[in-house]
Amino acid sequence: MQAKDVLAFWELFEKAGLEVCIDGGWAVDALLGRQTRPHNDLDIALPASKVPALRRLLSDMGFEEIPQPDAWEHNFVLGHPDGALLDVHSYELNPDGSNLSGVAYIAEQLSGRGLVLGTPVRCVPPEWLVKFHTGYELDDDDWHDVRLLCEAFDLPVPEEYATFQARETDG
């Protein structure tokens, strides 16, 4: 997934009124204002009420759901025959911004702003992206993302990344 593809999806979603927020690796790159590594997919979050419209829009473009062992109505992957993948996360919020259902986002986690090829986009804020990059088996892409976010936004590196930091210091 290249920046031009992300921007094309963003413009499509905005035109359709889908209220998408970019998450994952592309949120990191949007916050940094540039693509910093290759991405296999685009992670998006949107209100659960918008999922039927998203499915219709993308189905008309040839996208189909790709079976995943952990998929459920609020978290699934849509794929296109050309290889494009969208990892979809949906949620419902209470009026106070707390989570009502779906993926456990709260309003604050959907309030970031970044740039894709100079175009403003909504994305997960840096402090939340760093938190979202913990609590599972970490890899080099996770370290890449967290290191850049922590450097750019003066955030502490989570303790879980100590072995990655040591490897860089030793290496």
C-alpha positions in Angstrom: 0.0 0.0 0.0 1.6 3.2 -1.2 0.9 6.8 -0.1 -1.0 7.5 -3.3 -3.3 4.5 -2.6 -3.9 5.7 1.0 -4.8 9.2 -0.3 -7.1 7.8 -3.0 -9.0 5.7 -0.3 -9.1 8.8 2.0 -10.7 10.9 -0.7 -13.1 8.1 -1.5 -14.1 7.7 2.2 -14.4 11.5 2.7 -16.6 11.9 -0.4 -18.9 9.0 0.9 -19.1 10.6 4.4 -17.7 7.5 6.2 -15.9 9.4 9.0 -12.8 7.2 8.7 -9.8 7.5 11.1 -6.5 6.0 10.0 -4.9 3.6 12.4 -1.8 1.3 12.4 1.3 1.9 10.4 -0.2 4.5 8.1 -1.3 6.5 11.1 2.3 6.6 12.2 3.4 7.8 8.8 0.6 10.4 8.6 1.7 11.8 11.9 5.3 12.0 10.7 4.1 13.4 7.4 5.9 10.9 5.2 6.0 7.2 4.4 8.8 5.7 6.5 8.4 2.0 5.7 6.4 -0.4 3.4 2.9 -1.2 4.4 0.9 -4.3 3.4 -2.5 -2.8 4.3 -4.4 0.3 5.5 -5.9 0.1 8.9 -9.1 2.2 9.3 -11.5 2.9 12.2 -15.0 4.1 11.6 -18.4 4.2 13.3 -20.2 0.8 13.2 -23.2 2.6 11.6 -21.0 3.4 8.6 -19.9 -0.2 8.0 -22.8 -1.2 5.6 -22.0 1.9 3.4 -18.3 1.0 3.5 -19.0 -2.6 2.5 -21.3 -1.5 -0.4 -18.8 1.1 -1.7 -15.9 -1.3 -1.6 -17.9 -4.3 -2.9 -18.8 -2.2 -6.0 -15.0 -1.8 -6.5 -14.4 -5.5 -6.3 -13.4 -5.9 -2.6 -14.4 -9.0 -0.7 -14.0 -10.0 2.9 -10.8 -12.1 3.4 -11.5 -14.8 6.1 -9.4 -14.2 9.3 -9.4 -16.4 12.4 -10.1 -13.5 14.7 -12.6 -11.6 12.4 -15.9 -10.5 13.8 -18.5 -7.9 12.8 -16.3 -5.0 14.2 -12.9 -6.2 12.9 -12.4 -7.7 9.5 -10.2 -7.5 6.4 -11.4 -6.5 2.9 -9.2 -7.4 0.0 -9.1 -6.6 -3.7 -7.9 -8.9 -6.5 -5.1 -6.4 -7.1 -3.8 -7.1 -3.6 -5.1 -4.0 -1.8 -6.0 -4.8 1.8 -8.1 -2.8 4.3 -8.1 -3.8 7.9 -11.4 -2.4 9.2 -12.1 -1.7 12.9 -15.6 -0.3 13.8 -16.9 1.0 17.1 -19.8 2.8 18.7 -19.2 5.6 21.2 -21.4 7.0 23.9 -22.2 10.7 23.8 -19.4 11.3 26.4 -16.9 9.7 24.0 -16.5 6.5 26.0 -16.8 3.2 24.1 -20.3 1.6 23.8 -19.4 -1.4 21.7 -17.2 -2.7 18.9 -13.5 -2.3 18.9 -12.7 -0.5 22.2 -11.8 2.9 20.9 -12.7 6.1 22.8 -13.1 9.5 21.2 -9.7 10.7 22.3 -8.0 7.8 20.4 -9.6 9.0 17.2 -8.6 12.7 17.4 -5.2 12.9 15.8 -4.3 14.8 12.7 -1.6 13.9 10.1 -0.7 14.3 6.5 -0.6 11.9 3.6 1.1 13.5 0.6 0.3 16.9 2.1 -3.4 16.2 2.6 -4.8 16.4 6.1 -6.2 13.2 7.5 -7.7 12.0 10.8 -5.6 9.4 12.5 -4.9 8.0 15.9 -2.7 10.4 18.0 0.9 9.5 18.7 0.6 8.7 22.4 -2.2 6.3 21.7 -0.3 4.7 18.8 2.6 4.0 21.1 0.3 2.4 23.6 -1.4 0.4 20.9 2.1 -1.0 20.0 2.4 -2.9 23.3 0.9 -6.0 24.9 1.7 -8.5 22.1 4.8 -10.1 20.5 6.7 -7.2 19.0 8.6 -7.1 15.8 11.0 -4.8 13.9 8.2 -2.9 12.3 6.7 -2.2 15.8 10.1 -0.9 17.0 10.5 1.2 13.8 7.1 2.9 14.4 7.5 3.4 18.2 11.0 4.7 17.9 10.1 7.3 15.3 6.9 8.4 17.2 8.8 8.7 20.5 11.6 10.7 18.9 9.2 13.0 17.0 6.7 13.6 19.8 9.1 13.4 22.8 7.3 10.4 24.2 8.9 7.8 26.5 9.7 4.4 24.9 7.7 1.7 26.6 9.7 -0.8 28.7 8.7 -3.6 26.3 11.1 -2.2 23.8 14.2 -2.4 26.0 15.6 -5.3 24.0 15.2 -3.4 20.7 16.9 -0.3 22.3 19.8 -2.5 23.6 20.2 -4.1 20.3 20.6 -0.7 18.6 23.0 0.5 21.3 25.1 -2.6 21.1 25.0 -2.9 17.4 
